[in-house]
Amino acid sequence: MKGTSRLRVYVNASAAIVAMVMATGCARGTRLLETWHDPGAAPLSLQRASTVFITNDESLRSVLQETVTAQVPSANVAYRTVSNANGEISDILRSSLDAGYSHAVVMRVVDVRNKTTYYAMDAVTDRIVTVETMIYTLANERLTFSARTETTNPSDSRALIESVMRRMSSTLERQGLLAERTSR
């Protein structure tokens, strides 16, 4: 009887721990892995920025660029004027400059992996997506800002990009890298 009671307490405690870990470990969110910015660059004014999401899927590209553009004040969707150029950054920058943009916000997925975490009597697999975001000043084709983020269990591509853009926006603002917004 005593052994059964101890086992029941152990099982109940283990279940509670697993539930807590799963609740926190499976939470969707984006975390910043690393950032870099040009220390000599002026604060970014993205009034005339193109948004480019590098992918071979054209329909996904247009949806994701619309999502990025919705998060960047005064930016313009580039899929109508800037060719994807098979992901060649120099071609994207040249096309953006030729189309009259001053900056380019370029994003791409650099890694997708599954991570399985084992608990007392359960295993949880998370999908982790790493996105690289780069902002270029087109007048000199110079990288001004770059970051890598990691998002756990995004529900879909749009949710992934919205989460990454929220993280990028707060990071740029916190680091003082955005110029004051002017009224449109």
Backbone as CSV, one residue per row, in Angstrom:
resi,resn,N_x,N_y,N_z,CA_x,CA_y,CA_z,C_x,C_y,C_z
1,MET,0.815,-1.186,0.000,0.000,0.000,0.000,0.864,1.256,0.000
2,LYS,1.888,1.245,0.874,2.762,2.400,0.941,3.467,2.641,-0.378
3,GLY,3.933,1.580,-1.046,4.625,1.694,-2.331,3.711,2.258,-3.400
4,THR,2.435,1.840,-3.394,1.472,2.340,-4.363,1.216,3.821,-4.141
5,SER,1.123,4.237,-2.914,0.889,5.645,-2.593,2.059,6.511,-3.054
6,ARG,3.281,6.036,-2.805,4.464,6.775,-3.251,4.506,6.872,-4.770
7,LEU,4.190,5.780,-5.450,4.190,5.768,-6.910,3.162,6.756,-7.445
8,ARG,1.977,6.810,-6.828,0.932,7.735,-7.261,1.394,9.190,-7.092
9,VAL,2.052,9.506,-5.980,2.573,10.847,-5.752,3.626,11.171,-6.799
10,TYR,4.512,10.212,-7.096,5.558,10.425,-8.093,4.952,10.670,-9.477
11,VAL,3.982,9.859,-9.848,3.333,9.997,-11.162,2.611,11.337,-11.249
12,ASN,1.873,11.719,-10.190,1.165,13.003,-10.199,2.147,14.176,-10.263
13,ALA,3.236,14.112,-9.513,4.241,15.179,-9.542,4.904,15.244,-10.913
14,SER,5.216,14.088,-11.482,5.834,14.059,-12.813,4.897,14.634,-13.857
15,ALA,3.637,14.303,-13.771,2.658,14.826,-14.732,2.548,16.342,-14.617
16,ALA,2.579,16.853,-13.391,2.499,18.303,-13.193,3.730,18.993,-13.764
17,ILE,4.905,18.403,-13.555,6.141,18.983,-14.087,6.120,18.964,-15.607
18,VAL,5.721,17.833,-16.187,5.651,17.734,-17.652,4.668,18.763,-18.201
19,ALA,3.532,18.922,-17.555,2.540,19.895,-18.019,3.102,21.312,-17.971
20,MET,3.826,21.646,-16.893,4.415,22.988,-16.793,5.471,23.199,-17.863
21,VAL,6.339,22.207,-18.062,7.402,22.341,-19.059,6.807,22.436,-20.461
22,MET,5.803,21.624,-20.724,5.179,21.667,-22.048,4.487,23.005,-22.276
23,ALA,3.877,23.531,-21.251,3.185,24.810,-21.398,4.169,25.930,-21.697
24,THR,5.337,25.892,-21.090,6.316,26.950,-21.350,7.208,26.606,-22.526
25,GLY,7.557,25.350,-22.698,8.469,24.959,-23.768,7.852,25.002,-25.143
26,CYS,6.564,24.874,-25.252,5.908,24.848,-26.550,5.309,26.189,-26.919
27,ALA,5.520,27.164,-26.089,4.954,28.475,-26.375,5.541,29.020,-27.667
28,ARG,4.688,29.616,-28.480,5.170,30.224,-29.709,5.813,31.546,-29.358
29,GLY,6.907,31.817,-29.998,7.571,33.084,-29.768,8.831,33.159,-30.587
30,THR,9.302,34.363,-30.724,10.516,34.593,-31.493,11.565,35.164,-30.566
31,ARG,12.728,34.578,-30.605,13.821,35.112,-29.811,14.951,35.535,-30.740
32,LEU,15.659,36.532,-30.307,16.765,37.090,-31.060,18.009,36.250,-30.800
33,LEU,18.628,35.740,-31.856,19.863,34.977,-31.689,21.079,35.879,-31.746
34,GLU,21.091,36.786,-32.728,22.215,37.702,-32.875,21.809,38.896,-33.725
35,THR,22.478,40.021,-33.494,22.259,41.210,-34.321,23.603,41.861,-34.619
36,TRP,23.596,42.639,-35.671,24.756,43.448,-36.026,24.220,44.710,-36.677
37,HIS,24.879,45.833,-36.450,24.544,47.041,-37.202,25.815,47.826,-37.474
38,ASP,25.793,48.546,-38.568,26.921,49.373,-38.978,27.021,50.530,-37.990
39,PRO,28.091,50.592,-37.213,28.193,51.648,-36.199,28.286,53.055,-36.804
40,GLY,28.690,53.169,-38.067,28.815,54.478,-38.690,27.587,54.917,-39.454
41,ALA,26.578,54.077,-39.505,25.377,54.397,-40.287,24.456,55.334,-39.514
42,ALA,23.805,56.207,-40.260,22.793,57.087,-39.679,21.563,56.250,-39.337
43,PRO,20.716,56.735,-38.426,19.471,56.009,-38.148,18.683,55.773,-39.439
44,LEU,18.049,54.631,-39.510,17.340,54.224,-40.719,16.035,54.985,-40.900
45,SER,15.857,55.505,-42.083,14.582,56.095,-42.473,14.028,55.207,-43.572
46,LEU,13.066,54.405,-43.231,12.551,53.414,-44.179,11.343,53.940,-44.953
47,GLN,11.352,55.241,-45.254,10.226,55.853,-45.974,10.070,55.290,-47.379
48,ARG,11.157,54.920,-47.997,11.105,54.384,-49.368,11.882,53.072,-49.401
49,ALA,11.378,52.091,-48.667,12.053,50.797,-48.563,11.293,49.733,-49.341
50,SER,12.036,48.858,-49.965,11.421,47.691,-50.586,11.500,46.545,-49.591
51,THR,10.547,45.638,-49.649,10.561,44.457,-48.804,10.683,43.249,-49.716
52,VAL,11.695,42.450,-49.465,11.968,41.287,-50.309,12.089,40.068,-49.413
53,PHE,11.299,39.042,-49.698,11.431,37.772,-48.997,11.940,36.762,-50.009
54,ILE,13.107,36.208,-49.746,13.729,35.286,-50.695,13.147,33.893,-50.528
55,THR,12.471,33.427,-51.562,11.950,32.069,-51.627,11.679,31.749,-53.086
56,ASN,11.690,30.475,-53.416,11.402,30.064,-54.791,9.907,29.969,-55.070
57,ASP,9.085,29.985,-54.044,7.632,29.898,-54.183,7.074,31.309,-54.354
58,GLU,6.700,31.667,-55.576,6.252,33.032,-55.874,4.999,33.447,-55.107
59,SER,4.028,32.540,-54.955,2.806,32.920,-54.238,3.104,33.134,-52.751
60,LEU,3.940,32.295,-52.176,4.346,32.480,-50.779,5.141,33.769,-50.639
61,ARG,5.998,34.033,-51.594,6.811,35.251,-51.571,5.938,36.499,-51.516
62,SER,4.905,36.545,-52.355,4.050,37.741,-52.371,3.291,37.896,-51.058
63,VAL,2.796,36.810,-50.490,2.082,36.868,-49.213,3.015,37.341,-48.098
64,LEU,4.224,36.810,-48.062,5.161,37.166,-46.998,5.649,38.600,-47.148
65,GLN,5.859,39.046,-48.377,6.275,40.434,-48.579,5.165,41.396,-48.192
66,GLU,3.921,41.037,-48.450,2.795,41.856,-47.987,2.797,41.931,-46.461
67,THR,3.080,40.813,-45.804,3.109,40.758,-44.348,4.235,41.628,-43.797
68,VAL,5.424,41.552,-44.413,6.549,42.377,-43.977,6.215,43.848,-44.176
69,THR,5.660,44.174,-45.331,5.343,45.561,-45.654,4.339,46.152,-44.673
70,ALA,3.396,45.347,-44.220,2.404,45.828,-43.252,3.063,46.221,-41.926
71,GLN,4.239,45.670,-41.653,4.924,45.940,-40.394,5.948,47.079,-40.484
72,VAL,6.312,47.474,-41.703,7.332,48.519,-41.891,6.643,49.784,-42.384
73,PRO,6.684,50.856,-41.600,5.980,52.076,-41.997,6.489,52.604,-43.335
74,SER,5.580,52.909,-44.236,5.873,53.506,-45.544,6.688,52.628,-46.475
75,ALA,6.833,51.359,-46.185,7.568,50.472,-47.089,6.666,50.077,-48.250
76,ASN,7.276,49.552,-49.287,6.549,49.133,-50.476,6.845,47.680,-50.786
77,VAL,5.811,46.974,-51.184,5.973,45.584,-51.583,6.787,45.563,-52.857
78,ALA,7.813,44.744,-52.890,8.723,44.754,-54.031,8.425,43.685,-55.073
79,TYR,7.517,42.756,-54.808,7.378,41.646,-55.736,6.886,42.062,-57.117
80,ARG,6.300,43.232,-57.235,5.862,43.685,-58.561,6.984,44.364,-59.348
81,THR,7.980,44.899,-58.644,9.028,45.659,-59.327,10.425,45.085,-59.167
82,VAL,10.646,44.235,-58.179,11.978,43.685,-57.938,11.933,42.182,-58.159
83,SER,12.784,41.712,-59.058,12.810,40.266,-59.300,13.480,39.583,-58.120
84,ASN,13.103,38.340,-57.882,13.698,37.592,-56.782,15.158,37.280,-57.069
85,ALA,15.541,37.296,-58.346,16.932,37.105,-58.760,17.546,35.843,-58.158
86,ASN,16.734,34.816,-57.995,17.221,33.547,-57.459,17.969,33.699,-56.142
87,GLY,17.612,34.722,-55.388,18.208,34.900,-54.078,19.559,35.581,-54.078
88,GLU,20.015,36.059,-55.210,21.293,36.775,-55.260,21.099,38.182,-54.695
89,ILE,21.704,38.451,-53.570,21.516,39.729,-52.884,21.899,40.904,-53.781
90,SER,23.015,40.809,-54.472,23.463,41.934,-55.309,22.438,42.259,-56.392
91,ASP,21.804,41.231,-56.967,20.770,41.470,-57.981,19.523,42.104,-57.366
92,ILE,19.167,41.662,-56.167,18.007,42.226,-55.475,18.253,43.698,-55.156
93,LEU,19.450,44.005,-54.668,19.780,45.392,-54.323,19.772,46.280,-55.563
94,ARG,20.347,45.786,-56.656,20.380,46.565,-57.901,18.961,46.808,-58.413
95,SER,18.126,45.779,-58.394,16.733,45.926,-58.847,15.971,46.906,-57.957
96,SER,16.208,46.847,-56.657,15.528,47.757,-55.726,15.959,49.198,-55.972
97,LEU,17.247,49.412,-56.169,17.761,50.755,-56.438,17.206,51.282,-57.756
98,ASP,17.205,50.435,-58.793,16.675,50.829,-60.101,15.191,51.182,-60.026
99,ALA,14.469,50.548,-59.088,13.037,50.814,-58.935,12.782,52.062,-58.080
100,GLY,13.847,52.713,-57.589,13.699,53.967,-56.855,13.650,53.850,-55.343
101,TYR,13.977,52.692,-54.807,13.960,52.515,-53.359,15.263,53.022,-52.745
102,SER,15.200,53.457,-51.472,16.405,53.904,-50.770,16.987,52.809,-49.873
103,HIS,16.136,51.904,-49.419,16.552,50.809,-48.547,15.873,49.521,-49.008
104,ALA,16.451,48.407,-48.613,15.833,47.108,-48.871,15.831,46.306,-47.578
105,VAL,14.665,45.808,-47.219,14.530,44.882,-46.101,14.438,43.496,-46.730
106,VAL,15.469,42.688,-46.531,15.567,41.378,-47.174,15.497,40.311,-46.088
107,MET,14.605,39.343,-46.292,14.448,38.266,-45.314,14.510,36.922,-46.019
108,ARG,14.970,35.915,-45.268,14.963,34.553,-45.791,15.033,33.566,-44.632
109,VAL,14.434,32.408,-44.846,14.525,31.316,-43.878,15.866,30.639,-44.111
110,VAL,16.657,30.501,-43.058,17.974,29.877,-43.193,18.038,28.485,-42.570
111,ASP,17.039,28.138,-41.748,17.054,26.812,-41.145,15.666,26.472,-40.608
112,VAL,15.280,25.219,-40.788,14.066,24.677,-40.178,14.467,23.322,-39.617
113,ARG,14.214,23.151,-38.325,14.574,21.876,-37.718,13.548,21.499,-36.655
114,ASN,13.532,20.228,-36.352,12.699,19.735,-35.273,13.599,19.428,-34.084
115,LYS,13.128,19.795,-32.904,13.875,19.527,-31.678,12.955,18.744,-30.744
116,THR,13.387,17.560,-30.380,12.597,16.729,-29.482,13.191,16.799,-28.084
117,THR,12.319,17.070,-27.124,12.708,17.121,-25.719,11.994,15.984,-25.008
118,TYR,12.753,15.201,-24.273,12.196,14.045,-23.574,11.988,14.387,-22.113
119,TYR,10.806,14.022,-21.622,10.461,14.218,-20.224,10.231,12.847,-19.612
120,ALA,9.881,12.797,-18.330,9.758,11.530,-17.601,9.023,10.463,-18.406
121,MET,7.847,10.762,-18.888,7.075,9.751,-19.612,6.521,10.292,-20.916
122,ASP,7.175,11.302,-21.476,6.626,11.926,-22.678,7.761,12.558,-23.478
123,ALA,7.473,12.832,-24.723,8.416,13.537,-25.583,7.639,14.615,-26.328
124,VAL,8.257,15.772,-26.466,7.633,16.890,-27.166,8.558,17.314,-28.298
125,THR,8.018,17.426,-29.503,8.815,17.872,-30.643,8.368,19.262,-31.046
126,ASP,9.320,20.188,-31.061,9.072,21.561,-31.474,9.674,21.776,-32.853
127,ARG,8.998,22.579,-33.653,9.524,22.992,-34.956,10.158,24.369,-34.752
128,ILE,11.429,24.495,-35.101,12.163,25.733,-34.890,12.593,26.283,-36.243
129,VAL,12.209,27.540,-36.506,12.497,28.183,-37.790,13.425,29.370,-37.532
130,THR,14.557,29.389,-38.240,15.510,30.490,-38.120,15.376,31.379,-39.353
131,VAL,15.197,32.684,-39.107,15.034,33.662,-40.180,16.147,34.694,-40.079
132,GLU,16.718,35.027,-41.231,17.715,36.091,-41.304,17.043,37.325,-41.894
133,THR,17.241,38.468,-41.237,16.701,39.745,-41.710,17.880,40.684,-41.926
134,MET,17.914,41.290,-43.104,18.993,42.223,-43.435,18.373,43.506,-43.968
135,ILE,18.932,44.648,-43.551,18.484,45.931,-44.075,19.689,46.590,-44.748
136,TYR,19.495,46.929,-46.009,20.561,47.546,-46.799,20.221,48.991,-47.109
137,THR,21.246,49.845,-47.110,21.136,51.195,-47.636,21.578,51.085,-49.091
138,LEU,20.678,51.405,-50.016,20.922,51.109,-51.420,21.881,52.068,-52.116
139,ALA,21.978,53.294,-51.637,22.862,54.259,-52.300,24.291,53.739,-52.389
140,ASN,24.714,52.994,-51.376,26.069,52.443,-51.391,26.081,50.914,-51.301
141,GLU,24.907,50.290,-51.477,24.749,48.831,-51.369,25.424,48.300,-50.106
142,ARG,25.181,48.993,-49.017,25.838,48.666,-47.759,24.865,48.023,-46.779
143,LEU,25.293,46.923,-46.187,24.504,46.292,-45.138,24.521,47.203,-43.930
144,THR,23.349,47.574,-43.452,23.233,48.498,-42.327,22.852,47.769,-41.040
145,PHE,22.053,46.705,-41.175,21.568,45.967,-40.006,21.329,44.527,-40.421
146,SER,21.641,43.592,-39.545,21.287,42.195,-39.794,20.956,41.533,-38.457
147,ALA,20.109,40.531,-38.542,19.717,39.794,-37.336,19.295,38.383,-37.724
148,ARG,19.447,37.495,-36.791,18.916,36.135,-36.920,17.981,35.913,-35.746
149,THR,16.826,35.384,-36.074,15.833,35.084,-35.051,15.459,33.616,-35.130
150,GLU,14.924,33.124,-34.036,14.480,31.742,-33.962,13.058,31.735,-33.427
151,THR,12.152,31.143,-34.180,10.751,31.074,-33.781,10.380,29.618,-33.550
152,THR,9.746,29.357,-32.421,9.339,28.005,-32.067,7.860,27.814,-32.366
153,ASN,7.563,26.779,-33.106,6.198,26.366,-33.433,5.328,27.460,-34.048
154,PRO,5.801,28.134,-35.102,4.907,29.109,-35.735,3.707,28.379,-36.335
155,SER,2.530,28.977,-36.226,1.323,28.298,-36.716,1.268,28.273,-38.239
156,ASP,1.826,29.299,-38.886,1.903,29.331,-40.340,2.936,30.375,-40.754
157,SER,3.153,30.525,-42.048,4.188,31.439,-42.549,3.904,32.884,-42.174
158,ARG,2.653,33.285,-42.268,2.292,34.670,-41.942,2.551,34.960,-40.464
159,ALA,2.168,34.039,-39.589,2.403,34.217,-38.148,3.902,34.269,-37.857
160,LEU,4.676,33.467,-38.567,6.131,33.489,-38.409,6.682,34.877,-38.712
161,ILE,6.314,35.426,-39.867,6.857,36.718,-40.288,6.355,37.844,-39.389
162,GLU,5.098,37.797,-38.974,4.591,38.824,-38.061,5.369,38.813,-36.754
163,SER,5.657,37.631,-36.235,6.403,37.510,-34.992,7.835,38.019,-35.162
164,VAL,8.481,37.652,-36.267,9.844,38.121,-36.537,9.858,39.637,-36.683
165,MET,8.894,40.208,-37.402,8.869,41.651,-37.623,8.613,42.415,-36.319
166,ARG,7.779,41.877,-35.441,7.588,42.514,-34.132,8.916,42.550,-33.368
167,ARG,9.638,41.440,-33.404,10.931,41.363,-32.723,11.930,42.335,-33.364
168,MET,11.951,42.411,-34.712,12.877,43.318,-35.412,12.551,44.774,-35.085
169,SER,11.278,45.110,-35.106,10.855,46.478,-34.835,11.270,46.904,-33.433
170,SER,11.010,46.056,-32.454,11.372,46.416,-31.079,12.892,46.494,-30.921
171,THR,13.623,45.637,-31.605,15.084,45.661,-31.528,15.637,46.940,-32.153
172,LEU,15.146,47.303,-33.335,15.605,48.526,-34.003,15.300,49.761,-33.157
173,GLU,14.098,49.803,-32.588,13.724,50.944,-31.745,14.571,50.991,-30.475
174,ARG,14.742,49.843,-29.823,15.507,49.784,-28.577,16.965,50.184,-28.796
175,GLN,17.528,49.828,-29.949,18.921,50.160,-30.240,19.073,51.554,-30.855
176,GLY,17.955,52.278,-31.016,18.011,53.631,-31.551,18.407,53.692,-33.013
177,LEU,18.064,52.666,-33.777,18.483,52.586,-35.178,17.449,53.105,-36.165
178,LEU,16.280,53.490,-35.686,15.252,54.026,-36.579,15.213,55.555,-36.476
179,ALA,15.136,56.202,-37.623,14.974,57.659,-37.639,13.572,57.989,-37.163
180,GLU,13.388,59.189,-36.670,12.055,59.616,-36.248,11.106,59.523,-37.438
181,ARG,9.928,59.001,-37.163,8.921,58.885,-38.223,8.326,60.259,-38.525
182,THR,8.165,60.501,-39.802,7.499,61.738,-40.206,6.097,61.405,-40.632
183,SER,5.190,62.363,-40.528,3.810,62.091,-40.924,3.746,61.945,-42.431
184,ARG,2.812,61.115,-42.867,2.701,60.819,-44.293,1.943,61.887,-45.016
